[in-house]
Amino acid sequence: MNKTAILVGTGKAALLAGLCFSALLANAATVSVDCDAGNTIMAALGSVKPGDTVLVSGTCKEQVTIAPEVVRITLDGQKKTTIQHPGGPAASPHALYNRGKEIIIKGFTVTGGLDGIHLSGPASALIDGNVVVKNTGRGIHIDKGSVARILNTTVEQSGGIGIDVTGASYAYIGVFIPRVPALAPNTIRNNGGPGINIERTSGAWIVGNTISNNKESGIAVHRNSQADVIANVINANGGDAITVSHNSGVNLSSETRRDGPNQTAAGQNNGGAGIKCMIGGYVDGPIGTLTGAKGAKDFDKSCVDRTAAP
């Protein structure tokens, strides 16, 4: 084929893609929902299209479910909106149940229900600038091959795990992608289980967060999972700062980031060890100041210890 023809064809394809994207933006709509005036998020979700924003205000006493066919929408609580699970025989036990793709969830307080925000599907979402509080189960749960970015969010006082990543899922917690230098730290505290739990062939980047006063470990990585855990403050958790087990691995540094080691503040030791590893796990990288009542490290003979001083 003539090289000029190839260039012209490529140019036309790029122009067509640009026009389609511009048309999508031009057709994007903003739908306002005032829950205090009797509106509901669920009613608005019935008519949204890709690119639309649902702008919400008030206290929304409803269970919100985002269907699998919903793609590329934004739910914006404007930092002044509460989604409160109504209890009783709701459509889902979870306050916000997302099965959609490329959903942005920002500016809400999410409370009640079994899980505050639950991704299942596979689903994908950016969870930015929220407060997830007082859920009976988990604050944020990500499963069945889902992907989440959790930024600038507080997860606290759940009955169980703060952030749970399972079922071959992946989460970026505190960082949008590893090669973007800016951090977007989360606070995960006062939960009834581990602060963050990664399990069942799942993975995570956990960077720059404060993880404190959770009843069990600050971070648990187990059952054939892997996490990069960098520059977090991990204080006063009931278990270890980091627990690694069952053929899982944790990297404490990265060639793509220069954020420094993890830390435990003086006088705020964790209840177990700084890092505990058992049943075929590995830990690699600088240990920083992570520590607990049982010292900096507690490794069994099945683990690979490649930790080092910072």
N, C-alpha and C positions, 0 to 999 in steps of 0.2 A: 504494500500500500504506500502511496505517496506520503512523505513525511509532513508536507504542508497540510494535507487532508487530515492527518492525525491531529495536528495542532489545532486546526479549525474545529474538528469534532470535539476535542477536549475543551476548547474555549466555550463552545455552545453548551456543553454539559455543565460547566461551571456556572455560566450565565443562567441556565435554567434552574440549577439548584439554588442560586442566589435569589432568583425571582420567587421561587416556591417558598423560601424561608421568609422573604419580605412579605409575601401574601399571608403567611401564617401569623406573623407579628401584627399585620394590619387587621386581621380578623380576631385577634385575641381580645377577650372581654374581661371586665372586672365586675364581679357579682357581689353586692353588699348583703351581708346577713347580720341583722341585729337580733340576737337571741332574747334580749330583754323586751323586745317588741313582739315576740312570738314567732320570729323566723327560726328556721332550723338549717343546720349545715347539710343534713341529709337531703332536704328538699332542693337545695342549690346544686348538690352533686348530681342530681338527675339530669341536668341539662348542660353541664360543663363540657368544653372541648379542649383539645391540646393547646396549651399556651394561656389558658384562662387563669385568672386569680380570683379566689373566693376570699373576700375581705370581711373578717368576722369581728364582732364586738359583743360584749355582754357575757353573761353566764349561760352556757349552753348545756342544759341538763338532758343530754341525749347520748346514745351510743352511736359513734360515727364509724361506718364501714365504707372503705374505698374499694370498689369492685376491680377485678383483674383487667377489665377493658379500659379503665381510666388511665390516661397517659399524660405526662408532662403538665400537671397542673400545680398551682401553688395555693396552699391554705395558709393565710396570714392572719394571726391573732393580734397583731399590732402591739404586742406586749401588754395587752389589757383584757384578754379574753380567757375564760376558763371553760374547758370541756370537762364536765363532771358526769361520770357514769351514773345513770338513773337508778341502778339496782333493779331487783325483780327480774322478770322474764324478758330481758332485753335480747336483741338479735344476736349479740355476741357478749361473752363475759368481759371483753376488753373494752377500755374506754375509746381507744382509736385503733381500729383494725384495718391495716393497709395491705391490699393485695395488688395494688396498682404499680405502675412503673414510672420512675423519674418524678416522684412526688416530692414537693418541697413542703415541709411542715415547720412553721416558724412562729414564734411570738405567742405561744399558748402556755397556760398552766393546765396540765392534764392530771386529773385526780380520780380516784375510785376505780372500781372494776378489778378484775384479776390482774391483768397487765395494763400499764398505762398506754404504751404504744407498742403494737404487735405487728411485725412484718412477717408475712407468710406467702408462699406462692409457687415460684420465686417472685419476690417483689423488690423494689428499690426505692430509696428515699434519702433526702437530705433533711436531717432533723437539726434545726439551728435555732438557738436562742429560746429554748423552752425550759419550763420547770415541770418535772414529772415527779409527783409526790403522793404518798399515802395510797399506794396500790396494794392489794392484799397478796398478790403474787410477785411479779417482777416489774421493775420500772419500765425498761425497754427490752423487748424480746425479738430476736431476729432468727428466723429458721427457714428450712426448706429451700436452700440455695439463694437466699436473699442477700442484698448488698445495702449497707447503710453507711452514711457519713453522719457522725454525731458531733456537733460543734457548739460551743458556747452554751451548754445545757447543764442544768442541775438535776440530778437524779437522787432522790432522798426519801427515806422512811418507807420504802417498800417492805412488804412482809418477807420477801425472799431476796433473790439476786437483784442488784441494781441494774446492770446491763448484761444480758445473756445472749451469746452468739452460738448457735448450734445448727446441726443438720447441714453441713457443707456450705455454710454462709460466711460472709466476710464483712468486717466493719473497720472503718477508719474513725478512731476515737480521739479527737483533739487536733486532727490534721486532715485537710481536705484531700490531698494526695501527697505522698512522701516527698516529691520534688518541689512542692510549693513551700518556701521557707517559713511563712507566717504560721503561728500556732493559733488555735481557736479552743482554748482549754475548757474542759468540763469539770464539774465538781460532782463526785459520786460519794455520798456519805450517809451514815446512819441507816443502812439497809440491813435486813434480817439475815442475809446470807453473804456470799462474796460481793465485793463491790463490782467487779467485772469477772464474768465467767466465759471462757472460750472452750468449746468441746465438740466432739464428734466430727472430726476432719474439717474444722473451721479455722479461720485465720483472722488476724487483726493487726493493725498498727495502733498502738496506744502511746500517745506522745503528749507530754506537757500537762497532764491532768493532775488534779488533787483528789486523792482517793483515801478517805479517812473514816475511822470510827464505824466501819462495817463489822457485823457480828462475826463473820468468818474471815477468810483471807482478803487482802486488798484486791489481788488479781489471781485467778486460778486458770491454768491452761492444762487441759488433760484430754485423754482419749483421742490420740493421733491428731493433735492440733498444733498450731504454731502461731507465735506472736512476736512482733518487734515491740519492745517495751523500753521507752527512752524518755528521760527528762521528766518523769513524774515525781510528785511528792506523795509518798505512801506512808501514812501515819496512823498509829493507834488503832489498827484493826485487830479484831479478836484472834485471828489466825496469823499466818505468815504474811509478810508483805507480798511475796509472790510464791505461789505453789505450782510446781510443774510435775506432771506424772503421766503414766500410761503412754509411753512412746511419743511424748510431745516435746516441743522445744521452744526456748525463749532466747532471742537475741537482744542484748542490752546495748547494742550500738549498731550503726548503719553507715554504709559508704555514701548514702544519699543525704544524710542529715548530720548536723553538728550542734545538737541541742544540749549536750552534756549528759551526765549520768543521772540515774534515779537517786532520790534522797529520802531519808527518814530524819525528821527534825529532832534535835536534841531534846530529850525528855518526853518524846512521844513514840516510844518503842511499840512495835507490833507485839501481839501476844505470843506468836510462834517465833520462827526464824526470819531473818531478812529474806533469804531465798531457801525454800525447801524443794528438793528434787528426789523423786522415787519412781520405781517401776519403769525403768528404761527411758527416762527423759534426758535432755541435755540443756545446759545453760552456757551461753557464750557472751563474753564482753565484760566491761568494767562494772563492778558491783556497786560503785558509788558509796553512799553512806547507809544503804539499806541495812536494817538491823531489827532485832526483836528480843524478847525475853530469853530466847534460846540461842542468841548470837547472830552472826551475820549469815552463816550457811549451815544447812543440815542436808547432806547428800547421802543416799544409800549407795551400795556398791554397783548397782545396775545403771547409775547415771553417769553421764559424761560431764565432767566439771572443767569448763574452759573459762571460768571467771578470772578476773584480774583486778588489781587495785585501779582506781580511776586515774 
